[in-house]
Structure formats: C-alpha cells, structure tokens
Amino acid sequence: MGDWDHLHEMYNKGYSADQIADAAACGYNPYEFDIDAYGYSSDEWEAVDGNFSSEIVEVNPELEAIFERLVDSAEAFYKLTNRYLQIWGELGELYAEIEYGIKRHKPHTKGSDGKLGNDFIEIKTISPEKNNEEVRVKRAGNFNKLLIVKISTDFTFESQLIARKDLPKGEGKHAKASWSRKQQK
C-alpha cells in the first residue's frame, strides 16, 4: 500500500473531507484505530471516556465576580459618558478563562494566550466598536486553536472556537478569521 492509498480508501468508503484531512495529518486512518490491538480494553476506554464532560468547568468564584464587576463597570461607564473603556482584550480573555477553563499564560508570553488541555489557544476579541466581524491572527503564532470572543453593544458575550487547520490558507504574516454564527457558544 502506498503512502496515500489509505486516503483514497477513505474517500471511497464515504469519509468526510475533514476526516480525510485528519488522516492525512497523522499518516493513518484514525477512525479505524483498533485499541484492543494495542493491549487496551475498549470497554475500559469507553468507561474512562464516559466520565469526561467538556461542559464542566471549574471556575474560581472570585475571578467570576471580578469579571462581572468589570463588565458592569464598563457598561455603566458607557451609559454615563457614551464612551467605551478600552479593556476589550482583557474582558475577552477573562471570559475565555471562565467559560472554557482556559489556563492563561503569564503576561507577555509570545505565541498564544493560554492552554486548554493540550491545545495552545489564541484569544481574539471583537468589540462593539469594530465595523467588521473579523480578526487577524499571526500565522507564526504557537497555537492550535483560535477562540474568537464577540462582545455586543449590550455587553453580552458570544464565542467561537476554530481549529488552526480551518483558518484560511495564505502567504501573508496574518490570517483573517470571520465571525460565523454556526459554532457560537
């Protein structure tokens, strides 16, 4: 079997383009992986996997209270002065930490903003002041996923997590990612 034959087989069996891309990235078809052949019991694997829930995030209640006060203060300031406080990036990162459980890096760490499990996450915020709903991210950055946090004029937050491989391809120093309503949280 040639180096790429498994990809043709996957196509012929009806696998999706994303599944075939995953197989091309790792060099084999991960969807036909036989865990029992490696000495693990698939029954045990399911039991361990069944205990995992990506929805359960342990949040520091003090951090959550500070975040809520910051949002309330920014909203009150806007109502009083008709001017926005320029704290969008920090609000977006705090939201990501609270909503997703992202562990942020120390300040001024280059390449990404934090980690979620084994993934390095870059966080970009779309503020109510932005005219377009897209962000720019450095292609040279050390991140696996991009989290876009969108803050609306009424100070509500939405977010979208995008795998790096799903970002538009190109040659420039930056990639642009547009807000898409289909994957928001």
C-alpha positions in Angstrom: 0.0 0.0 0.0 1.4 3.4 -1.0 1.7 6.4 1.4 -1.6 7.9 0.3 -3.6 4.8 -0.5 -5.4 5.0 2.8 -6.8 8.4 1.9 -8.2 7.1 -1.4 -9.8 4.2 0.5 -11.3 6.6 3.0 -12.8 8.7 0.1 -14.2 5.5 -1.5 -15.8 4.5 1.9 -17.6 7.8 2.2 -15.5 9.6 4.9 -15.9 13.4 5.1 -13.3 15.8 3.8 -12.4 16.7 7.5 -11.9 13.1 8.4 -9.6 12.6 5.4 -7.7 15.7 6.3 -7.2 14.4 9.8 -5.9 11.1 8.4 -3.5 12.9 6.1 -2.2 14.9 9.0 -1.4 11.8 11.1 -0.5 9.4 8.3 -3.1 6.7 9.0 -6.9 6.4 9.3 -7.6 7.2 13.0 -11.2 6.2 12.6 -10.2 2.6 12.1 -7.9 2.5 15.0 -8.2 -0.8 16.9 -7.5 -0.1 20.6 -7.7 -3.8 21.5 -4.7 -4.5 19.2 -2.5 -2.3 21.5 -3.5 -4.2 24.7 -6.2 -1.8 25.9 -9.7 -2.9 26.5 -12.3 -1.0 24.5 -14.7 -1.5 27.5 -12.3 0.4 29.8 -11.7 3.1 27.2 -15.4 3.8 27.0 -15.8 3.9 30.8 -13.0 6.5 31.1 -14.3 8.5 28.1 -17.8 8.4 29.6 -16.6 10.2 32.7 -15.3 13.2 30.7 -17.5 16.2 30.1 -16.3 19.2 28.3 -19.2 21.2 29.7 -18.0 21.1 33.3 -15.6 23.9 34.0 -14.3 24.7 37.5 -14.4 28.4 37.8 -12.7 30.5 40.5 -15.8 32.3 42.0 -13.7 35.3 42.9 -12.4 35.6 39.3 -16.0 35.3 38.0 -17.2 38.0 40.4 -14.4 40.4 39.3 -15.3 39.7 35.7 -18.9 40.5 36.3 -18.0 43.7 38.1 -15.7 44.8 35.2 -18.4 44.2 32.7 -20.9 46.1 34.9 -18.5 49.0 35.3 -17.7 49.1 31.6 -21.4 49.2 30.8 -22.1 51.9 33.4 -19.2 54.0 32.1 -20.6 53.8 28.6 -24.1 54.8 29.7 -22.7 57.7 31.6 -20.2 59.0 29.1 -21.2 57.4 25.8 -17.5 56.2 25.6 -16.2 52.7 25.8 -13.5 51.7 28.3 -10.7 50.1 26.2 -10.5 46.8 28.1 -11.9 44.5 25.4 -8.9 42.2 25.1 -8.8 41.6 28.9 -12.5 41.0 29.0 -12.3 38.5 26.2 -9.5 36.6 27.9 -11.3 36.6 31.2 -14.4 35.3 29.5 -12.4 32.5 27.9 -10.9 31.6 31.2 -14.3 31.4 32.9 -16.4 29.9 30.1 -13.9 27.4 28.7 -11.5 26.8 31.6 -8.5 28.1 29.7 -5.4 28.4 31.8 -3.8 31.7 30.7 -0.1 32.1 30.3 2.0 34.7 32.2 1.7 38.2 30.8 3.7 39.0 27.6 4.1 35.3 26.6 4.5 35.1 22.9 2.7 32.8 20.6 -0.6 32.1 22.4 -2.7 33.3 25.3 -3.3 30.1 27.2 -3.8 26.3 27.2 -6.9 24.2 27.2 -5.9 20.6 27.8 -3.0 20.0 25.4 -4.1 22.8 23.0 -2.5 26.2 22.8 -5.2 28.8 22.4 -5.0 32.3 20.8 -7.8 34.5 22.0 -9.1 37.4 19.9 -11.9 39.8 20.9 -14.4 41.6 18.6 -15.6 44.7 20.4 -18.8 46.6 19.7 -16.7 49.4 18.2 -15.4 47.2 15.3 -17.1 47.8 12.0 -16.4 44.3 10.6 -16.7 41.0 12.3 -13.3 39.5 11.6 -10.0 39.2 13.5 -6.4 38.9 12.4 -4.0 36.4 13.9 -0.3 35.9 13.3 0.5 32.8 11.2 3.7 32.4 13.1 1.9 32.1 16.5 2.2 29.0 18.5 -1.4 28.0 18.8 -3.6 25.0 17.8 -7.0 26.8 18.2 -8.3 30.3 17.9 -11.0 31.5 20.2 -13.0 34.5 19.0 -14.9 36.3 21.7 -17.6 38.7 20.4 -18.9 41.4 22.8 -22.1 43.1 21.6 -23.3 46.7 22.3 -25.4 45.4 25.2 -22.3 43.8 26.7 -23.3 40.2 26.1 -20.6 37.7 25.2 -20.5 35.0 22.5 -17.6 32.9 21.4 -16.4 30.6 18.6 -13.5 28.1 18.8 -11.8 27.5 15.5 -9.1 24.8 14.8 -6.0 26.3 13.2 -6.3 24.0 10.2 -9.7 25.6 9.5 -8.2 29.1 9.1 -7.9 30.4 5.6 -4.6 29.5 3.9 -2.3 32.2 2.5 1.2 33.6 2.3 0.9 36.8 4.5 2.1 37.3 8.1 -1.6 37.3 9.3 -4.6 35.1 8.7 -8.1 36.6 8.9 -11.0 34.7 10.6 -14.5 35.9 10.2 -17.2 35.5 12.8 -19.6 32.7 12.0 -22.9 32.2 13.9 -22.9 28.4 13.2 -20.4 27.5 16.0 -21.0 30.0 18.7 -21.2 29.2 22.4 
